[in-house]
Amino acid sequence: MSIRIAVTGKHGQVARALTEAGPLLDAVVIPLSRPELDLEAPETIEPALRRAAPDIVVNAAAYTAVDQAEGEPQKAIAINATGAGAVAAAARALAVPVIQLSTDYVFDGSKTSAYVEEDRVAPFSAYGVSKLAGEHAVAAANGEHVILRTAWVYAPFGKNFVRTMLALAQSRDEVRVVADQHGCPTYAPEIAVAIIGVARNILSNRSEPLLRGIFHLAGNGETSWAHLAAAIFAFLAKQGLRKPVLTPITSAEYPTPARRPANSRLDCGKLARVHGIKLPFWHDSLGICLERLTKKPNPEE
Ligand SMILES: NC(=O)c1ccc[n+]([C@@H]2O[C@H](COP(=O)([O-])OP(=O)(O)OC[C@H]3O[C@@H](n4cnc5c(N)ncnc54)[C@H](OP(=O)(O)O)[C@@H]3O)[C@@H](O)[C@H]2O)c1
């Protein structure tokens, strides 16, 4: 059965990946963005979604500049909390469910193992605070909601760590990367496939409350930023491409406006049990992304 998915944040990593995946998975994806749909202009939201006539709405738009958010927390709240709530309310007005993307940065990182959905949330960055407020706003506005907390997102496009490392590998002899933050790299095209799977599940059984609520959705396994960089540079070396020297450093040696959790590993067992969805091992997904990014254009294509 073909389904219609309206997704906000048209130019973002997750929305672009969803738009690519849709036709392959019998889903019509309608990407929406500013000025047609602006999370800071709530009056634009319901009319834009109504025109899209979706079976389900995915809110992938967000204020994602984690460090910048420390300087403009109200803007982060307006987009990530008030805006997200308005998207969920508009979906409710259309009598359709909403899938909201959230983040591992709702946790403070003090746990020594991977976080489950019921763990205490205690964000300490303005971004994390705004995304947690978004979870609450979405849940309050639309009973038919799924909140997918993801982490360390990367794609062959957009702004992300993998593309930054590839660019630095071209221009620098040495790259310093923090080694004391641990998490789960997540490949946006796999988030997209998972979103379509979750959407199908909730649309085919709308009276089942167990399918709704908060779920963790991240690449399988765990790593540190430095180890992730090492895996990227090892790939480059194997391809005979230039790679820099990698120097692992501590977070204290790389101060940023926003403090990040030392541990934001996500336990994704609930998503597997309830929705039957489990993402591949992060290292395999990274290889797929790097193949795509480093592939020489085929002159016959
Ligand atoms: N990236 C990560 O590592 C990460 C980790 C955990 C969770 N998440 C969550 O996953 C979701 C998707 O992230 P992503 O990496 O795909 O984000 P992204 O690439 O930064 O894209 C976010 C999109 O939101 C759009 N946007 C920003 N303000 C808007 C507004 N007022 N109205 C409408 N659109 C607006 C941006 O538009 P412009 O392109 O025009 O600026 C951008 O295209 C977000 O909810 C994010 O919080 C991301």
The ligand as an SDF file (V2000), in Angstrom:
LIG
                    3D

 48 52  0  0  0  0  0  0  0  0999 V2000
   22.3210   15.9200   12.9420 N   0  0  0  0  0  0  0  0  0  0  0  0
   22.4610   15.1580   14.0190 C   0  0  0  0  0  0  0  0  0  0  0  0
   23.5590   14.6920   14.3430 O   0  0  0  0  0  0  0  0  0  0  0  0
   21.2570   14.8240   14.8730 C   0  0  0  0  0  0  0  0  0  0  0  0
   21.4480   14.0650   16.0320 C   0  0  0  0  0  0  0  0  0  0  0  0
   20.3420   13.7450   16.8150 C   0  0  0  0  0  0  0  0  0  0  0  0
   19.0890   14.1660   16.4340 C   0  0  0  0  0  0  0  0  0  0  0  0
   18.9280   14.9030   15.3240 N   0  0  0  0  0  0  0  0  0  0  0  0
   17.5670   15.3660   14.9680 C   0  0  0  0  0  0  0  0  0  0  0  0
   17.1980   14.7540   13.7490 O   0  0  0  0  0  0  0  0  0  0  0  0
   16.3770   15.6380   12.9830 C   0  0  0  0  0  0  0  0  0  0  0  0
   16.9330   15.8010   11.5870 C   0  0  0  0  0  0  0  0  0  0  0  0
   18.2690   16.2860   11.6950 O   0  0  0  0  0  0  0  0  0  0  0  0
   19.1250   16.6120   10.4030 P   0  0  0  0  0  0  0  0  0  0  0  0
   20.5230   16.2250   10.7000 O   0  0  0  0  0  0  0  0  0  0  0  0
   18.4330   16.0960    9.1840 O   0  0  0  0  0  0  0  0  0  0  0  0
   19.0440   18.2120   10.4370 O   0  0  0  0  0  0  0  0  0  0  0  0
   19.6210   19.2550    9.4000 P   0  0  0  0  0  0  0  0  0  0  0  0
   20.3580   18.5690    8.3100 O   0  0  0  0  0  0  0  0  0  0  0  0
   20.2900   20.3240   10.2020 O   0  0  0  0  0  0  0  0  0  0  0  0
   18.2900   19.8360    8.7790 O   0  0  0  0  0  0  0  0  0  0  0  0
   17.3670   20.5470    9.5280 C   0  0  0  0  0  0  0  0  0  0  0  0
   16.4830   21.2880    8.5630 C   0  0  0  0  0  0  0  0  0  0  0  0
   15.5430   22.0650    9.3050 O   0  0  0  0  0  0  0  0  0  0  0  0
   15.3170   23.2370    8.5740 C   0  0  0  0  0  0  0  0  0  0  0  0
   14.8150   24.3070    9.4100 N   0  0  0  0  0  0  0  0  0  0  0  0
   15.4920   25.0070   10.3440 C   0  0  0  0  0  0  0  0  0  0  0  0
   14.7010   25.9600   10.8530 N   0  0  0  0  0  0  0  0  0  0  0  0
   13.5040   25.8420   10.2240 C   0  0  0  0  0  0  0  0  0  0  0  0
   12.2790   26.5440   10.3080 C   0  0  0  0  0  0  0  0  0  0  0  0
   12.1130   27.5980   11.1180 N   0  0  0  0  0  0  0  0  0  0  0  0
   11.2640   26.1400    9.5280 N   0  0  0  0  0  0  0  0  0  0  0  0
   11.4120   25.1140    8.6780 C   0  0  0  0  0  0  0  0  0  0  0  0
   12.5460   24.4210    8.5410 N   0  0  0  0  0  0  0  0  0  0  0  0
   13.5780   24.7890    9.3080 C   0  0  0  0  0  0  0  0  0  0  0  0
   16.6540   23.6000    7.9750 C   0  0  0  0  0  0  0  0  0  0  0  0
   16.4330   24.3580    6.8510 O   0  0  0  0  0  0  0  0  0  0  0  0
   17.6350   25.1520    6.1170 P   0  0  0  0  0  0  0  0  0  0  0  0
   18.3820   24.1020    5.3540 O   0  0  0  0  0  0  0  0  0  0  0  0
   16.8970   26.1030    5.2430 O   0  0  0  0  0  0  0  0  0  0  0  0
   18.4300   25.8250    7.2100 O   0  0  0  0  0  0  0  0  0  0  0  0
   17.2510   22.2540    7.6670 C   0  0  0  0  0  0  0  0  0  0  0  0
   17.0420   21.8980    6.3170 O   0  0  0  0  0  0  0  0  0  0  0  0
   16.2830   16.9260   13.8120 C   0  0  0  0  0  0  0  0  0  0  0  0
   15.1180   16.8800   14.5830 O   0  0  0  0  0  0  0  0  0  0  0  0
   17.4780   16.8600   14.7280 C   0  0  0  0  0  0  0  0  0  0  0  0
   17.2490   17.5780   15.9320 O   0  0  0  0  0  0  0  0  0  0  0  0
   19.9820   15.2370   14.5150 C   0  0  0  0  0  0  0  0  0  0  0  0
  1  2  1  0
  2  3  2  0
  2  4  1  0
  4  5  1  0
  4 48  2  0
  5  6  2  0
  6  7  1  0
  7  8  2  0
  8  9  1  0
  8 48  1  0
  9 10  1  0
  9 46  1  0
 10 11  1  0
 11 12  1  0
 11 44  1  0
 12 13  1  0
 13 14  1  0
 14 15  2  0
 14 16  1  0
 14 17  1  0
 17 18  1  0
 18 19  2  0
 18 20  1  0
 18 21  1  0
 21 22  1  0
 22 23  1  0
 23 24  1  0
 23 42  1  0
 24 25  1  0
 25 26  1  0
 25 36  1  0
 26 27  1  0
 26 35  1  0
 27 28  2  0
 28 29  1  0
 29 30  1  0
 29 35  2  0
 30 31  1  0
 30 32  2  0
 32 33  1  0
 33 34  2  0
 34 35  1  0
 36 37  1  0
 36 42  1  0
 37 38  1  0
 38 39  2  0
 38 40  1  0
 38 41  1  0
 42 43  1  0
 44 45  1  0
 44 46  1  0
 46 47  1  0
M  CHG  2   8   1  16  -1
M  END
$$$$
